[in-house]
Amino acid sequence: MSDCIRILFVDDEAQMLTALGRVFRGKRYETHTANSGAEGIDLIKSHKFDVIISDMRMPEMDGAAFLAQTITLTPDSRRILLTGYSDQESTIRAINEGQVHQYMTKPWDNEELKQTVEKEFAAKQELSKSDPNSEDQSILKQQVESVASELANTRVFADLAKDELLKQYNTTIKMISNMLSQRISTPWEMDNNVVNHSVAMAKLIKLDNKNITEIRNAARLYQIGKMLFPDAILGKTLNEMNSDERAMYDNFPSTGADMLAPLSTLDFAANIIRYQNENMDGSGMPDGLKGKEIPLGSRILRIVVDFQQLIHGQQFTQSLSFMDALEYMGKYISIKYDPVLLQLYTRFIQRLIKRDNVPQDKLKHVEELEAGLITTRDVITETGILLVAKGTTLTETLISKLNLYQQRSAAQIAVFVKPQEEPEEESETN
């Protein structure tokens, strides 16, 4: 008996057929493709197939109707349905009418699909060894297929219920996160970056999907303890708070973790939130954990949140540039921040700067300015007066005017600048 598995792929999308073909390359597989149910029926009439894999959603004849027609044409073939999460009723119909042996959700996992095909081929081989004329074998086969159909129905309902619960769970977390953003009034970009950068860090150190999900949840809810803050504190940066306000602020991670305690599904995320302000040297809050005693997710969150607070003006009255924020955080390596994670995050930010063409600017006070530097942001007074426009090359005269304004207003002026780019030298040709 041949060990070559003959497979028919049926899908109205050419790129899906190509993708399936790539999965089953090699002498082990003989593959044929059809871009409609009708074309698939024609191929079945002229070829024998061990396994038929069909997409559910196709025009004119969907996967359930197509597979139902294949039963009489090729009863021994094993049938696999590719379906989306939203195709609940259609999937159940295909199991009942098309005698589907397996179904897989899209996008599929290549290895899982190959294993499924191998398993179905082995099942077909085993059934072919039985005497086709044996009445007992025929009855047994019908009973097995009936039970398999019932189990498949149970499985599809369980899977769909699980998917629906997961969607509701994620939607609830997003809804709470949106409520936090409105109450606490942090910039949307900052909240978005906290989540995306935390997940990126988790992926860079190759954590598994479960840990990545928990870190994502913690990043979405890390400020939940601030929901109980009075409005007066919410409008202040860290260096503007008095001692009582700072004490309340320092307790918000523990408060947030306690608020999540009734939700057992968020235990892991709550633990990350509780210890987000611990320091590597043991001087942090709330329990003075040190080094690797601090959960990995908490160490990631601490770095990402602090960086975002620095560049969005949440720690100091004046926001810092990307480079200044990294330089500032570098002073606390191994004190506040995990050295390995901070170095990794620094490289991550540097790549973003290059990719998004973010100016590598520096924040300087007026007395530090030099002629030739270029402003990277508008210089605006506290009353909204534009002093210097973005992109201006500073001169000695302009710097003197800024110095004079600062002396008269008694308000310190800070300017974001970058060095003037040197023109590229023309290469000499011989």
C-alpha positions in Angstrom: 0.0 0.0 0.0 1.4 3.4 -1.0 2.6 5.7 1.8 2.1 8.8 -0.4 -0.8 10.9 0.9 -3.1 12.2 -1.9 -4.6 15.5 -0.8 -7.2 17.8 -2.4 -7.3 21.4 -1.4 -10.5 23.4 -2.1 -10.6 27.2 -1.6 -11.7 30.2 -3.7 -8.7 32.2 -2.7 -5.6 31.5 -4.7 -3.2 32.6 -2.0 -4.7 30.2 0.5 -4.2 27.3 -1.9 -0.6 28.4 -2.4 -0.1 28.6 1.4 -1.5 25.1 1.8 0.6 23.7 -1.0 3.7 25.1 0.7 2.9 23.2 3.9 2.7 19.8 2.1 5.8 19.8 -0.1 7.8 16.7 -0.7 7.5 13.1 -1.9 5.3 12.3 1.0 2.4 14.3 -0.4 0.6 14.4 -3.8 -1.4 17.6 -3.8 -4.2 18.9 -6.1 -6.1 22.2 -5.9 -9.5 23.5 -6.8 -10.8 27.0 -6.5 -14.5 26.1 -6.1 -16.6 23.2 -4.9 -17.7 22.4 -8.5 -14.1 22.1 -9.6 -13.4 20.0 -6.6 -16.2 17.6 -7.6 -14.8 17.3 -11.1 -11.3 16.4 -9.7 -12.8 13.8 -7.4 -14.5 12.1 -10.3 -11.2 11.6 -12.1 -8.8 11.2 -9.1 -8.7 9.3 -5.8 -7.9 11.3 -2.7 -7.0 10.2 0.8 -7.7 13.5 2.4 -9.9 16.4 1.3 -9.3 19.9 2.9 -12.0 22.5 2.2 -12.5 26.1 3.2 -16.0 26.8 4.7 -16.7 30.2 3.1 -16.9 29.9 -0.7 -19.3 31.4 -3.2 -22.0 29.3 -4.9 -21.2 26.1 -2.9 -19.8 26.5 0.6 -17.6 23.9 2.3 -20.4 22.1 4.1 -22.4 21.6 0.9 -19.2 20.5 -1.0 -18.1 18.0 1.6 -21.6 16.6 1.8 -21.5 15.8 -2.0 -18.1 14.1 -1.6 -19.6 11.4 0.7 -21.1 9.3 -2.1 -18.3 10.0 -4.6 -15.4 9.1 -2.3 -16.8 7.7 0.9 -13.4 6.5 2.2 -11.7 9.9 1.9 -11.1 11.8 5.2 -12.6 15.3 5.3 -11.1 18.3 7.0 -12.9 21.7 7.2 -11.1 25.0 7.6 -13.4 27.5 9.3 -13.4 30.9 10.9 -14.5 31.6 14.5 -17.7 33.3 13.3 -18.8 30.2 11.2 -20.6 28.5 14.1 -23.8 27.3 12.5 -22.0 26.4 9.3 -19.3 24.4 11.1 -22.0 22.3 12.9 -23.9 21.8 9.7 -20.7 20.5 8.0 -20.1 18.1 10.8 -23.6 16.7 10.6 -24.2 16.8 6.8 -20.6 16.5 5.4 -19.4 13.9 7.9 -16.4 16.1 8.6 -13.7 14.1 10.5 -11.8 17.2 11.7 -12.2 20.9 11.6 -9.5 23.6 12.1 -9.8 27.3 12.7 -8.1 29.8 10.5 -5.4 30.9 10.6 -4.1 27.4 11.0 -0.9 26.2 12.6 1.2 24.4 9.9 2.5 21.7 12.1 -0.9 21.0 13.7 -2.4 20.8 10.2 0.2 18.3 9.0 -0.2 16.2 12.1 -4.0 16.2 11.6 -3.6 15.0 8.0 -1.2 12.3 9.0 -3.6 11.1 11.7 -6.6 11.1 9.3 -4.5 9.2 6.7 -3.5 6.6 9.3 -7.2 6.2 10.3 -8.1 5.7 6.6 -5.4 3.1 6.3 -6.6 1.2 9.3 -10.2 1.2 8.1 -9.2 -0.1 4.7 -7.7 -3.2 6.3 -11.1 -4.4 7.5 -13.3 -6.6 5.3 -15.6 -4.3 3.4 -18.1 -7.1 3.0 -18.3 -7.8 6.7 -21.7 -6.7 8.0 -20.4 -6.4 11.6 -17.6 -4.2 10.4 -20.0 -2.0 8.5 -22.3 -1.6 11.6 -19.3 -0.9 13.8 -18.0 1.7 11.4 -21.4 3.5 11.4 -21.5 3.5 15.2 -18.0 4.9 15.4 -18.8 7.6 12.9 -22.0 8.5 14.8 -20.2 8.8 18.1 -17.4 10.8 16.3 -20.0 13.2 14.9 -21.5 13.7 18.4 -18.1 14.3 19.9 -17.3 16.7 17.2 -20.5 18.6 17.9 -19.6 18.8 21.6 -16.1 19.9 20.8 -17.2 22.7 18.4 -19.7 24.0 21.0 -17.0 23.9 23.7 -14.4 25.7 21.5 -16.9 28.3 20.5 -17.9 28.9 24.1 -14.2 29.2 25.1 -13.6 31.7 22.2 -16.6 33.8 23.2 -15.5 33.9 26.9 -12.0 34.9 25.8 -13.3 37.7 23.6 -15.5 39.0 26.5 -12.6 38.8 28.9 -10.3 40.8 26.6 -13.1 43.3 25.9 -13.7 43.8 29.6 -10.0 44.5 30.2 -9.9 47.0 27.3 -13.0 48.7 28.6 -11.5 49.1 32.1 -8.3 50.4 30.5 -10.3 53.0 28.6 -12.1 54.1 31.8 -8.7 54.5 33.5 -7.4 56.7 30.7 -10.4 59.0 31.0 -10.2 59.2 34.7 -6.5 59.7 35.0 -6.1 61.7 31.9 -2.7 60.3 30.8 -2.0 60.8 27.1 -3.5 58.1 24.8 -0.1 57.7 23.1 1.5 57.0 26.5 -1.0 54.4 27.5 -0.7 52.7 24.1 3.1 52.7 24.3 3.1 51.2 27.8 1.1 48.2 26.5 2.9 47.8 23.1 6.4 48.3 24.5 5.8 45.9 27.5 4.6 43.2 25.1 7.5 43.9 22.7 10.0 43.4 25.6 8.3 40.2 26.6 8.6 38.9 23.0 12.3 40.0 22.8 13.2 37.8 25.7 11.1 35.0 24.2 8.5 34.6 26.9 5.7 32.1 26.2 2.2 33.3 25.1 0.7 32.9 28.6 3.3 35.2 30.1 3.0 37.7 27.3 -0.8 37.8 27.8 -0.4 38.4 31.5 2.1 41.2 30.9 -0.2 42.8 28.4 -3.1 42.7 30.9 -0.9 44.2 33.6 0.2 47.0 31.2 -3.4 47.8 30.4 -4.4 48.0 34.1 -1.2 49.2 35.8 -2.9 52.5 36.9 -6.1 51.0 38.3 -5.1 51.9 41.8 -5.1 55.6 40.9 -8.9 55.4 40.4 -9.2 56.3 44.1 -7.0 59.3 43.9 -8.6 62.8 44.5 -8.5 65.0 41.5 -5.9 67.3 43.1 -3.3 64.5 42.9 -4.2 63.3 39.4 -3.3 66.7 37.9 0.2 66.8 39.4 3.6 65.4 38.3 5.6 63.4 40.8 8.0 66.3 41.7 5.0 68.6 42.4 3.4 66.3 45.1 3.8 67.0 48.8 4.8 64.3 51.2 1.2 63.1 52.0 0.3 63.0 48.3 3.5 61.2 47.4 2.7 58.6 50.1 -0.7 58.0 48.6 0.9 57.8 45.1 3.4 55.2 46.3 0.6 52.9 47.5 -1.4 52.9 44.2 0.2 49.6 42.9 -0.8 47.7 46.0 -4.2 49.3 46.0 -4.7 48.3 42.3 -3.6 44.7 43.0 -6.1 44.5 45.9 -8.9 45.8 43.7 -8.2 43.0 41.2 -8.1 40.3 44.0 -11.7 39.1 43.4 -10.9 38.3 39.8 -8.9 35.1 40.1 -8.1 35.1 36.3 -6.1 38.3 36.9 -4.0 37.0 39.8 -0.8 36.9 37.7 -1.4 40.4 36.3 -2.3 41.7 39.7 1.1 40.4 41.1 2.9 42.3 38.3 1.0 45.5 39.1 1.7 45.2 42.9 5.4 45.1 42.5 5.8 47.5 39.6 7.6 50.1 41.8 10.1 47.8 43.5 13.8 48.7 43.0 16.6 46.3 42.1 18.6 47.4 45.2 15.6 46.6 47.5 14.7 50.2 48.2 11.4 50.2 46.4 7.7 49.7 47.4 5.7 47.9 48.8 7.8 45.0 50.1 11.4 46.0 49.4 11.9 43.1 47.1 15.4 42.9 45.6 16.9 41.8 42.2 15.2 38.7 40.8 12.8 38.5 43.8 10.9 41.1 41.8 8.6 39.4 39.2 10.0 39.7 35.7 6.8 41.3 34.4 7.1 44.0 37.2 10.7 44.8 36.2 9.6 45.2 32.5 6.7 47.4 33.5 8.8 49.6 35.7 11.2 50.4 32.9 8.6 51.0 30.3 6.3 53.1 32.5 9.1 55.3 33.8 10.4 56.0 30.3 6.9 56.9 29.1 6.3 59.2 32.1 9.6 61.0 31.5 9.0 61.7 27.8 5.3 62.7 28.4 6.0 65.1 31.3 4.5 62.8 34.0 7.5 62.8 36.4 8.8 66.3 35.9 7.1 69.5 34.8 9.2 69.4 31.6 9.0 66.4 29.4 12.3 64.9 28.4 13.6 63.9 25.0 14.0 60.2 24.2 17.8 60.4 24.6 17.6 62.5 27.8 15.1 60.0 29.3 17.4 57.1 28.5 20.4 59.0 29.9 18.4 59.8 33.1 17.3 56.2 33.6 20.9 55.0 32.9 21.9 56.7 36.2 19.7 54.3 38.1 20.8 51.1 36.4 21.0 48.3 39.0 19.4 50.7 41.5 15.9 51.0 40.2 16.2 49.1 37.0 17.2 45.6 35.9 20.5 46.2 34.0 19.8 43.6 31.3 16.3 44.7 30.7 17.2 48.4 30.6 20.0 47.7 28.1 17.5 45.8 25.9 14.9 48.5 26.2 17.5 51.2 25.3 18.4 49.3 22.1 14.6 48.9 21.4 14.1 52.7 21.7 17.1 53.4 19.6 15.7 51.2 16.8 12.4 53.1 17.0 14.2 56.4 16.8 15.9 55.3 13.6 12.8 53.6 12.1 10.4 56.5 12.8 13.0 59.2 12.2 12.5 60.6 15.7 15.0 63.5 16.3 17.7 62.5 18.7 17.3 65.8 20.5 18.5 66.9 23.9 16.8 69.1 26.5 19.0 72.1 27.4 18.5 75.2 29.5 19.2 78.6 28.0 22.6 79.0 29.6 23.7 75.7 28.0 22.7 76.7 24.4 25.3 77.2 21.7 25.1 78.8 18.3 24.5 76.3 15.5 22.1 74.0 17.4 18.7 73.4 15.8 15.4 73.5 17.8 13.4 70.3 17.4 10.2 71.7 19.1 8.5 75.0 19.4 9.8 77.1 22.4 6.6 78.3 24.0 6.2 80.3 27.3 3.8 79.3 30.0 1.3 81.8 28.7 1.4 80.4 25.2 3.7 82.9 23.5 5.9 81.4 20.7 9.5 82.4 21.3 11.3 80.2 18.8 9.8 78.0 16.1 10.7 74.3 15.6 13.6 73.9 13.1 15.3 77.2 13.9 19.1 77.4 13.9 20.2 79.2 17.0 22.4 82.2 16.7 24.3 84.2 19.4 21.7 87.0 19.0 18.8 84.6 19.5 20.3 83.0 22.5 20.9 86.4 24.1 17.2 87.3 23.5 16.2 84.0 25.2 18.5 84.8 28.2 17.0 88.3 28.5 13.5 86.9 28.4 14.3 84.4 31.1 15.8 87.0 33.4 12.7 89.3 33.0 10.1 86.6 33.4 11.9 84.7 36.2 10.8 81.5 34.5 13.4 79.0 33.4 13.3 78.2 29.7 14.2 74.7 28.4 14.8 74.1 24.7 14.9 70.9 22.8 17.8 70.9 20.3 19.9 68.8 18.1 23.3 69.4 16.4 23.3 70.7 12.9 23.8 67.9 10.4 27.1 68.1 8.6 26.9 68.0 4.8 28.1 64.7 3.3 31.5 65.1 1.5 31.4 64.5 -2.2 33.4 61.5 -3.2 36.2 62.2 -5.6 36.2 60.5 -9.0 39.4 59.7 -10.8 
